[in-house]
């Protein structure tokens, strides 16, 4: 393995990257898929096998199950080209032709389809941001401290670009265009001049602050790679501090179908009770 192919080690993460490299198992494979492949928006099997020679269909299936359980994303494969793609089966129906350059015609609401797919993608992006950056300083309590250009590089290396339906990646992280990535509130940014050079720094946005916590992102990542939050010492300390300051995570972002049905049942029952009270 060349130096260029070594896994990135986040400044805020003290677990050695070598624990994930040159070893077998689902954690290694998942980390490889998220951080080592270079192609934008897709995963070449040949690139994965450079790191994990034993990569096979069983391991791919296990990874797909993990991706779906943790992120609500599907790892789909094109057997002819030996290429895999991440897309949202929760947001897009399974029969969606995701390899094309147009939105599926059968989507009932194209705008909602965009929004839902963006959210699935952006949650993954925020996890990558968190795990590859130092915890924010006291001066920047909401931010990761990463420049937009740094985020672009991280996404390039992780091949976490939006699917072709969503267009060029700069659409989401270019502060000048204030595209949907920023305008929806997942991230915000600040421009400043340092030593005569214009710099842009990204911060957690209002939507991320309201719906996602560092601890939640860290736990999702750890679920994905079968590790414990406390293993990532600096990020874990920061996440605990946020929880102590703001209280526990108020709601769960991901629910399985059984839990979702239970919640809907509770809402329906509550509405029925309210109707009875109103009739009386």
N, C-alpha and C positions, 0 to 999 in steps of 0.2 A: 504494500500500500504506500503510495507516495504521500509526501507532506500535504499536497493539495487535497488529497482525498480523506485526510484525517477528519473525524467528526469535530464540529465546532464545539468549543467549550465556553459556555456562557460565563461572563465575568461574575455573575451572581450565583453561580452553581458550582459547588465544590466536589460533586461526584465526578470522578475521573471519567473522561470520555472513553478511555480504553476498556472500561467495564462493559461498554456496548459494542466494541469493535472486536473482530476476530473471534467471535463466540457465536454459538448457535442459540436459537430460541426466538420466541415471538417479540420480546422486547428489542432485541437487536434488529430484527427485520423491520419493525415499526419505526424505530429511530432512523434506520437507513432510508426508508421510504420518505420520511419527513425531512431529512437533513442532507442526504448525500447525493441524490440524483440531481442532475443539472438542467434537464429539459423543462421548459416552462409549461406547467399545466398537465403534464403527463409523466408516467414512470416507465422507463425502459427496463425490462426484465434483465437484460444483459448488464446494466449498471448495478442492479441489486446483487446479481450473482458475483460481481467483482468483490463485494464485501461479504456476502453469504453464499458460498458455493453450493450449500445444501438447500437453497431456496427451492421450494416445490409447491405443488398445488395444495397440499394439506396445510402448509404454513401460510400460504396465501389465503386460504379459507379461514384460518384462525384469525389472521390479521383483519380480514373483511368483517368478521363478527365483532372484533374489538372496535374497529372504526365505527361500525353501525351503532354499537351499544353506547359508546362514549360520546361521539360527535353527531350521531344521526346521519352519518355519511356512508355511502356505498363505495366500495372499491370494485370497480368494474373492469373487466379485461377484454381486450381485443386479441383473440388467439392467433389471428393471422399475422399481426405485426408484433405480437408479444409485448404489448403496451397496456398499461393499466391507467385508470382515471379515477379521480375522486369526484363524486357528485352526490347530491342530496336526494335520496329516495323518499324522504319525508315530504320534501317540497315538490319534487318532480315525480310523476308516476313512473314506475319501473320500466314501462315500455317507451319512455322518452328516448328519442334518438339524440343523445348528447354529443355525438361526434360531429354534428353539423355546425354551421355557423349561424343558424337561425333558431329562434325560440320554437319549441314544439307547438304545432298548430292546435293541438287538442287541449292546451291549457285553458281553463275557463277564464282566468284573469291574468293576463300577461304581466301587469304591473306587480301584482301580488307574487307571482312566480319569481320575478326579479328580486323583490325584497326578501323573500324567504330564502332564496338561494344565497344571496349576499350574506345574510345573517349566519348561515351555516359555515360559509367560507371565512367570515370575519372572526368568528369565535376561534377557529384554528389559528388565524393570524395573530390574534391577541395572545394566545398561548405561546406561540413562537416568540413574540415580542417579550413576554414575561420571562421565558426560560433562557433568553439570550441577552439579558441586560441586567445591570446592577439595580438593586432596589432604588427608588427615587430618594433624593436627598431631602432634608427638611425644607430646603428652599423650593423644591419642586415636588410637593407631596402627592400630586396626582399623576406624575409622569414617569415614563420609563427612561427618559433621558436619551432615547434613540432619535437620531435624525431621520428624516424621511428617506434620504439616500441610503442610510444604513438598513432601514426596513426593506427597501427595494432589494438590496444585496441578499438579505436573509431570505426573502421570498424566492429570489432567483435560485439560491442554493438549495432551498427546500422544495422547489418546484410546486409552490402553493399558489400559483397564479390562478385567477378566476378561470372557470371553463370558458370556452370560446363564446358562449352566449353572452357573457358579461363584458367582453371587449378587453382592451389593453389594460395592463395592470396599473399604469400611471393614472388611469381614470379614478382609481381608488385611493391613491396615496400621494398625489401631486397637490401640494398645498396651494399652488397658484390657481388651479382649476376648481379647488374646493369641491371635488367630486363626491359621489355618494358615500364613499368610505368615511370622509370627514363630516359631510353635511348631515348624515343620519345620526351623528352624535357618538359613534363608537370611539373616535379619537378626535382630539383637537390639536392645534399646532400654534407655535409662536415663532415669529421671525425676529431676529435681532442681528445687530452688526457687532462682530468681535474682531478687533484688530483690522478693521476695514473690510472684513469678509462677512458676507451675509450668510447667516446660519438659520436653519429651520429645525426646531425641536418638536417632537410629538409628545402629547400627553393623553392620559385617559380622558375620554369625552363624557358628557353627561349621561348618555345611554349606557355606556360601560359602567360608570359609577353606580347607576341605578339598578342595573340588572346583573352585572358580573363583578365578582370580587377576586382579588389575587389568589385567595385561598381556594376559591372555586376552580379557577383556571389551573392552579397547581394540582389540585386533586384530580381533575380530569386528565391531566398529563400523566400523573402517577398511575391512574387506573389503566391508561393506555399502555404504559411500559412496565407495569407490575413493580412499582417501587413505592416508597413511602415519602410523604411530603417532607418529613424531618431530614431526609437525606440531602435535600437542597437547602443548605443551612441559611444562607443570606436571604433567599427569596422566602423561605418559610418564616423567618423572623419578621420580615416585612409584612407578610400576609397575616400573621398573628396580630401584629400591631394594628393593622387595619380592622381586623375583626374586633379587637378590644375597643377601638375608638368608635366604630360605627355599629357594633352589635353583630350578631350572627347573620349569615346570609338569609334574607327574608323569604326567599322562594327558590324553588328548584327550576332550573332551566329545562332539563331533559326529563321527561316522564315516559315510561314504557306504556304500551297500549292498555294494559290492565289498570295501571294507576290513572291514566288519562280518563278511562271509562268511569272509574270510581269517582274521580273529581267531577266529571260531568253529571254523574248520578246524584252527587251531593248537591250540586247547583240546582238541578231539576227539582229535587225534593224540597230544597229551600224555597224555590219559587212557588211550588205547590202550597207549601205551608203559608207563605206570604199571601197567596191568593185566598186561602181559606180565611185568614185573619181579616182581610179586606172585606170579604163577603159578609162576615159577621158584623 
